[in-house]
Each structure stands twice: as C-alpha cells, then as structure tokens.
Amino acid sequence: MHTLICGSIAYDNIMVFHDHFKNHILPDKIHILNVSFLVPDMRREFGGCAGNIAYSLEMLGGSPLIMATVGDDFQPYAYRLEKLRLSSRHVRHVPDTFTAQAFITTDLADNQITAFHPGAMNHSHANSVTHAKDVSLGIVSPDGREGMLQHAQEFHEAGIPFVFDPGQGLPMFSGAELLRLIGFADYLTVNDYEAQMLQEKTGLTVDSLAKLVKALVVTLGAEGSVIHADGRRIEIPSVTPDDVVDPTGCGDAFRAGLLYGIAHGMDWEQTGRLASLMGALKIAHRGGQNHHYTRAEIGERYRAAFGDSVW
C-alpha cells in the first residue's frame, strides 16, 4: 500500500550576492527602489514539499506516490524522479505554465530576498485523490489553495486517513476553512509559528485543536517537537546534527519520518524520534534532496541517538 503525497513540485534557484543589501539600498529612496545585484554564485535545487517528502520517505523504505502539477520545464525533475525510482504517474503536466519555483538571493549577512512563482501549482485541483490506487495513508501539504481544499475532502470521503500540513499555505485560509480542513484530517502538523497563527485564526487553543484529530504535532526547531495524542503531551527531543548547513526542507524530512511511523504502526514516541532524526540528517546538507543515507545507516543513527532500535 502507498502513501499519497499531495503537494508542490518546485525548483529552488539560490543565488549569492557577495556584499550586503544594506550597502545598495538607500533608506530614503525606498519609494523609488530600483536595484540590481550581481550574483556570481547560483545553484538550482530540486524541491517542493511533495518532492522533498517523497525523497526522504523513499529513503526510509516507504512507498510514496507524488500527486502534483508541473509545467513545461519539468523534464529535468522528471529525469531525477526516474533515477530515484519515484513514480510520476500522478504528476500532471499543465501546458503553457512553468513548474513552481523560488528565486532566492542571499547576501553575506544571510539576509534573503525571495520571489516565488506558483505556476502550475495553481492548477493542483486538476488532480484527484480518487485517481490513485492502493493508498492507505496521505498528506495534504502546501499546494494550490483549491487543490488543498479538494484533496482534503477527497481523502475524507474515501476514508483514507491523512495528515494535514498547511505550512506556508496557512495564510490562504480563513479560520472557518482551517477548521473544516482539520475536521477532515486524522493528523495535523505545524511548526511553532504556524501553531500560533492557527490559534489566532481559529480562536482555539492548541489543546482544543488537538482534540479534533488523533494527533497534533508541533515542531520546535532545535528544541525538538511536541506530539499531542491520546490525551498526552509527548515531548520529543531534537537530534544533534553533524553540522548545521541549511534548514531548507528539514520540515519535509521530519514529515517523511512522521508518515513512515504512522504507516507502520509505530508508537508516538518512536514515530516522533524517527521524524526528529530525519530532520537532523537533512540539515547537514544544502537543499531539500541532497542527503543520502541507507535504511541501515538511519537505523544506526537512531540507535546512537536514542539507545534503542527503530527496526
């Protein structure tokens, strides 16, 4: 049985400006801003929430299916998915569009200016959960607004348990819409900032929100995470990474561990610890899909971090 991952496929274009933005932006001329930055260093990473989650879930030995929409420039990503043996049968090409992509310029102080073009992601509702077969678990991660609404309802109507992961898509929804989406979901995962925003939008506390789902998972960065499930508050420690290089995609790697644990009937302590480990393994590498570990290596890392076996 498969885990259906509904979300974005995207390119991340990352450029480095070898100076400081502040030296080139005149505060008294902000109203007529017209600047250009020479960026000698540039790299393109394969990303998007669905792509990143599927990448780490496959590494764990899971069975991910990606459901996403892409544009005319998808071919390099398609070739990558083929090499990784990740199915693209539910990745829909939308003609005359670009695949979603971010253009990120970073200066020497790690300040960033980002432009994001959703492109084909805006057509995510062209896909339907009903088209996927042999699915026992799903996730609705950041995607086009209409697609997220539709896929959550389709999972619910099909009786397929799923994780609602609003992420950076959270501001697109009203409080009432968020409560509707959470009502469809079996599990909810957010970071600490998103948890605060969710409370403000819905008017409910974390404890109240947790009662609406089987489990509410709140990630706390370097402080680990908290899982609210079965009337308990389960604190999950973070794992010390080999290095702190790039947080991009850490949340997606964490969610891959979460999905694996749920799909394989692990208890919440073990599921949370596996998710925590996956985030730590990712942060030591640039981009969302450049960490490489075998299942055996992940098992060894888990044993070293927590003192027991994960499989």
Secondary structure, 3 states (H helix, E strand, C coil): CEEEEECCCEEEEEEECCCCHHHCCCHHHHHHCCCCCCCCEEEEEEECHHHHHHHHHHHHCCCEEEEEEECCCCHHHHHHHHHCCCCCCCEEECCCCCCEEEEEEECCCCCEEEEEECHHHHHHHHCCHHHCCCEEEEEECCCCHHHHHHHHHHHHHHCCCEEECCHHHHHHCCHHHHHHHHHHCCEEEEEHHHHHHHHHHHCCCHHHHHCCCCEEEEECHHHCEEEEECCEEEEECCCCCCCCCCCCCHHHHHHHHHHHHHHCCCCHHHHHHHHHHHHHHHHCCCCCCCCCCCHHHHHHHHHHHHCCCCC
